[in-house]
Amino acid sequence: MIPVTKPFLPPQEEYQALLNGIWKRQWLTNMGPLASSLEMQLKEYLNVNHLLFVTNGTVALQMAIKALDLKGEIITTPFSFVATTSSIVWENCTPVFVDIDESSLNIDASKIETAITPNTSAILATHVYGNPCDVEKIQEIADKHNLKVIYDAAHAFGVVINGKSVFEYGDISTCSLHATKLYHSVEGGLIITKDPKLLKKLAYIRNFGFDGPENFAELGLNGKNSEFHAAMGLANLKHIDDIILKRKQLTERYSEKLKHLKARRPIWHDMSVNNYAYYPLVFEDKELMMLTIEALQANNVFTRRYFYPSLSTSLPYVESQLLDVTEFISEKVLCLPLYYDLTLADVDLICRIILRTQNN
């Protein structure tokens, strides 16, 4: 069987060596030495000044909205994982969907201004599949209308724009370190901000709002992560360059073999480099895509319609809204298997099945 994704696991002895230290210290959570070390190493690797390691990417989004004290409407994308929208609703704000760009699959920055009202407080955009949004245009709009900007960068670990980390854009960026991601800590997330005052507020929020053993500075929650998860993050960080290189090789093999397929890949930001987090295809025809899914499943190869359906039409707690480009794309998009243990022979098999389906 070839699943659509499979988590990378480091050599067991490397992880066990870190676990041995946990057993000796008996410090399991509450920002122990491994969690602190992971934050420092990630700051260095990602070349960012401020970073917090938190429970997961969804909590990171909720903390970001809370820390920025957002109210009213938040402009966002309907083409993302459900957590992007549910976090807005969870924090008692109203998501306002803006259609996506057909080439990048990110929120269409040229359509944002028409969605702004007196109740708009922020823009929450997703770097879809790790592909950076039009960050300069979005910031220009935000500055003009005095709006905050949050980036859901769940897929964008390691991505840079013109030599600068994608996490450095906006007021806050968040990242997921879930087991399915390019780089993971089993469960986990990151919050990145350039503002040291905002970082301090986020640190309070992460730990129930505590400011010392008997004082509280903020309304907080339990957004901390454990030493066991930090250990996995530290072990995996040693292998991240090899992971990205292997995924690059697999991606290039797919692109070579499928160059005549009646499908296209999203256009990547021209000042950035792919981090190879996903291999999405937008098929010309939905019927061909469905036949491809069936043919692959018959050979125990599993794919994912990621993202389908559109968040603007599928959530019972959000008013339904038809957006033409989003509906068109979500009906025809498919992610192929991509992970470290996948082999070039596996990719060749997958491509043969896909091309045979197209030619029948």
C-alpha positions in Angstrom: 0.0 0.0 0.0 1.1 3.5 -0.8 -0.6 6.1 1.5 -0.9 9.8 0.5 1.5 10.6 3.4 3.7 9.0 6.0 5.5 10.7 8.9 9.2 10.8 8.9 10.7 9.0 12.0 14.3 9.5 13.0 16.6 6.6 13.9 15.1 5.2 17.1 18.3 5.4 19.0 18.5 9.1 18.4 15.0 9.7 19.9 15.7 7.2 22.7 18.8 9.1 23.8 16.6 12.2 24.3 14.0 10.2 26.1 16.7 8.9 28.5 17.3 12.5 29.6 13.6 13.1 30.2 13.5 10.0 32.5 16.5 11.4 34.5 15.1 14.9 34.9 11.5 13.9 35.3 10.6 17.2 33.7 7.8 16.3 31.3 6.2 19.6 30.3 5.9 23.3 31.2 8.7 24.4 28.9 11.4 22.0 29.9 15.0 22.0 28.6 14.2 20.2 25.4 11.3 22.5 24.5 13.5 25.5 25.2 16.3 24.0 23.1 13.9 23.3 20.3 12.8 26.9 20.2 16.4 28.1 20.1 17.4 25.7 17.3 14.3 26.5 15.3 15.0 30.2 15.5 18.5 29.6 14.2 17.4 27.2 11.4 14.5 29.4 10.3 16.5 32.7 10.8 13.7 34.4 12.8 14.1 36.5 16.0 11.1 35.4 18.0 9.4 32.0 18.1 7.2 30.0 20.4 6.6 26.2 20.4 3.0 25.5 21.2 0.5 22.6 21.4 -0.5 22.6 17.7 -1.2 24.8 14.7 -4.8 25.3 15.6 -4.1 26.6 19.0 -1.4 28.8 17.4 -4.1 30.5 15.3 -6.5 30.9 18.2 -3.7 32.5 20.3 -2.8 34.8 17.4 -6.3 36.1 17.1 -6.6 36.5 20.9 -3.2 38.3 21.2 -4.1 40.8 18.5 -7.4 41.4 20.3 -9.3 41.0 17.0 -13.1 41.7 16.9 -15.7 41.7 14.2 -14.8 40.4 10.7 -11.6 38.7 9.5 -11.0 38.4 5.8 -9.8 34.9 4.9 -9.5 32.2 2.3 -12.1 29.4 1.6 -9.3 27.2 0.2 -7.5 25.9 3.3 -7.8 23.4 6.1 -10.9 23.8 8.3 -8.8 25.1 11.3 -8.2 28.4 9.4 -11.9 29.2 9.5 -12.9 27.4 12.7 -10.3 29.3 14.7 -11.9 32.6 13.6 -15.3 31.4 14.7 -14.0 29.9 17.9 -12.6 33.4 18.8 -16.1 34.9 18.2 -15.1 36.6 15.0 -16.8 36.4 11.6 -14.9 34.9 8.7 -15.4 36.8 5.4 -14.3 34.7 2.4 -12.4 36.2 -0.5 -12.0 34.1 -3.7 -8.6 32.6 -4.6 -6.2 33.2 -7.4 -6.4 30.5 -10.1 -2.7 30.3 -10.6 -1.3 30.3 -7.0 -4.4 29.0 -5.3 -3.8 31.5 -2.5 -6.3 34.3 -1.6 -6.6 36.7 -4.4 -5.1 39.9 -3.0 -6.7 42.0 -5.8 -10.2 41.1 -4.4 -9.5 41.8 -0.7 -10.3 45.5 -0.6 -13.8 45.0 -1.9 -14.5 42.8 1.1 -13.4 45.3 3.7 -16.1 46.9 5.8 -16.0 49.1 8.9 -16.2 45.9 11.0 -13.0 44.4 9.4 -10.2 43.9 11.9 -7.7 41.6 10.1 -6.7 39.5 7.1 -5.9 35.8 7.8 -4.4 34.3 4.7 -3.0 30.8 4.1 0.2 30.0 2.2 -1.4 27.1 0.4 0.8 24.0 0.1 3.6 26.3 1.4 3.4 28.6 -1.6 3.7 32.2 -0.3 0.8 34.6 -0.7 1.3 38.0 -2.3 2.6 39.3 1.0 3.6 42.7 -0.2 0.2 43.5 -1.7 -1.6 42.2 1.4 0.6 44.3 3.7 0.0 47.4 1.5 -3.8 46.8 1.9 -3.5 46.2 5.6 -1.5 49.4 6.2 -4.0 51.4 4.1 -7.0 50.2 6.1 -5.2 49.8 9.5 -5.7 46.0 9.6 -3.7 43.3 11.3 -2.3 40.4 9.2 -2.0 36.7 10.3 -0.5 34.1 8.0 -1.6 30.5 8.4 1.8 29.1 7.3 1.0 25.5 8.4 2.5 24.2 5.2 5.4 26.6 4.9 8.2 25.4 7.1 11.5 26.5 5.8 10.1 28.6 3.0 11.9 31.9 2.2 10.9 34.9 0.1 13.9 36.7 -1.5 16.1 35.3 1.3 13.8 36.2 4.1 11.7 33.7 6.1 8.1 33.6 5.1 7.3 33.6 8.8 8.6 37.1 9.1 5.7 38.6 7.2 2.5 39.9 8.8 1.9 40.6 12.5 1.9 36.9 13.3 2.7 33.7 11.4 1.7 30.3 12.6 3.0 26.9 11.6 1.8 23.3 12.2 4.2 20.6 13.3 1.6 17.8 13.0 2.9 14.3 12.1 1.7 14.7 8.5 3.8 17.8 7.9 7.2 18.1 6.1 8.8 18.7 9.5 7.0 17.5 12.7 7.1 17.0 16.4 4.2 14.5 16.3 1.8 17.2 17.6 2.9 20.8 17.7 2.8 24.3 16.3 4.8 27.5 16.1 4.0 31.1 16.5 6.3 33.7 15.0 6.2 37.5 15.4 8.7 40.3 14.8 7.2 42.3 17.8 8.9 41.5 21.1 5.9 43.0 23.1 3.5 40.8 21.1 5.8 37.8 21.8 5.6 38.5 25.5 1.9 38.6 25.4 1.7 35.3 23.5 4.1 33.7 26.0 1.7 34.7 28.8 -1.3 33.4 26.8 0.5 30.1 26.2 0.8 29.5 30.0 -2.7 30.3 31.3 -1.7 34.0 31.5 0.6 33.4 34.5 3.1 36.2 35.3 4.8 34.5 38.2 3.4 31.8 40.6 0.6 34.0 42.0 0.0 36.7 39.4 -1.8 36.9 36.0 -1.0 39.2 33.1 -3.4 38.0 30.4 -6.3 35.8 29.7 -4.6 32.6 28.8 -5.0 28.9 27.9 -2.8 25.8 28.1 -0.9 26.1 24.8 2.3 24.5 26.1 3.9 21.3 24.6 5.6 18.4 26.2 9.3 17.3 26.3 8.4 14.1 24.4 7.1 16.2 21.5 10.1 18.5 21.7 12.4 15.5 21.6 10.9 14.4 18.3 11.2 17.9 17.0 14.9 18.0 17.9 15.6 14.5 16.5 13.8 15.4 13.2 15.5 18.8 12.9 18.9 17.0 12.3 17.4 15.4 9.2 15.4 18.2 7.8 17.8 19.0 4.9 17.8 15.4 3.8 14.0 15.3 4.0 13.6 18.3 1.8 16.2 17.0 -0.7 14.5 13.6 -1.0 11.1 15.3 -1.5 12.6 17.5 -4.1 13.8 14.5 -6.0 10.4 12.8 -5.8 8.7 16.1 -6.9 11.0 16.4 -9.9 10.3 12.8 -10.9 6.6 13.4 -10.8 6.8 16.5 -12.9 9.0 14.8 -15.4 6.7 11.8 -15.8 3.4 13.7 -15.7 4.4 16.6 -18.0 1.8 15.5 -20.6 -1.0 14.9 -18.1 -4.1 17.0 -18.5 -3.5 18.7 -15.2 -1.4 21.5 -13.9 0.5 22.4 -10.8 0.0 25.7 -8.9 2.3 28.5 -10.0 4.9 29.1 -7.2 5.8 32.6 -5.9 8.5 33.9 -8.3 10.7 35.1 -5.4 10.5 31.9 -3.4 11.6 28.2 -3.6 9.3 25.2 -3.2 9.7 23.4 0.1 8.1 20.3 -1.5 5.5 19.9 1.2 2.8 18.6 -1.2 2.4 17.5 -4.8 -1.0 19.0 -5.8 -2.5 18.7 -9.3 -5.4 20.6 -10.7 -7.0 18.4 -13.3 -8.6 19.9 -16.5 -11.6 17.6 -16.0 -13.2 16.3 -12.8 -14.2 13.0 -14.4 -10.6 12.3 -15.3 -9.6 13.1 -11.7 -12.2 10.7 -10.3 -11.2 8.0 -12.7 -7.6 8.6 -11.6 -8.5 8.2 -7.9 -10.4 5.0 -8.6 -7.5 3.5 -10.7 -4.9 4.4 -8.0 -7.1 3.0 -5.2 -7.5 -0.3 -7.2 -3.7 -0.5 -7.0 -3.6 0.4 -3.3 -2.4 3.9 -3.9 -4.2 6.6 -1.9 -4.5 10.3 -2.7 -6.3 13.2 -1.1 -8.7 15.8 -2.4 -7.0 18.6 -0.5 -8.8 21.0 -0.1 -12.3 19.7 -0.9 -15.0 20.8 -0.3 -14.6 24.6 -0.1 -14.9 26.0 3.4 -17.3 28.6 2.1 -19.9 26.0 1.2 -19.4 23.1 3.6 -19.3 24.4 7.2 -22.6 24.3 9.2 -21.5 27.3 11.4 -20.7 29.6 8.5 -23.1 31.2 6.0 -22.7 29.4 2.6 -21.1 31.5 -0.1 -20.3 30.4 -3.7 -17.0 31.6 -5.0 -16.3 30.8 -8.6 -12.6 30.1 -8.7 -12.6 28.3 -5.3 -15.4 26.0 -6.4 -13.7 25.3 -9.7 -10.4 24.5 -8.1 -11.7 22.5 -5.2 -13.6 20.2 -7.5 -10.5 19.3 -9.5 -7.6 19.3 -7.1 -5.8 16.2 -6.0 -2.6 15.7 -3.9 -0.5 12.7 -4.8 1.6 10.7 -2.4 4.7 12.5 -1.2 6.9 11.5 1.8 10.5 10.6 2.7 10.1 6.8 2.5 8.4 7.0 -1.0 10.8 5.7 -3.7 11.4 6.8 -7.2 10.1 3.3 -8.3 6.9 4.1 -6.3 6.5 7.4 -8.2 7.1 5.7 -11.5 4.3 3.2 -10.7 1.9 5.9 -9.6 2.6 7.9 -12.8 2.1 4.8 -15.0 -1.3 4.2 -13.5 -2.3 7.9 -13.9 -1.1 8.1 -17.5 -2.8 4.8 -18.4 -6.0 6.1 -17.0 -5.7 9.3 -19.1 -5.0 7.3 -22.3 -7.9 4.9 -21.9 
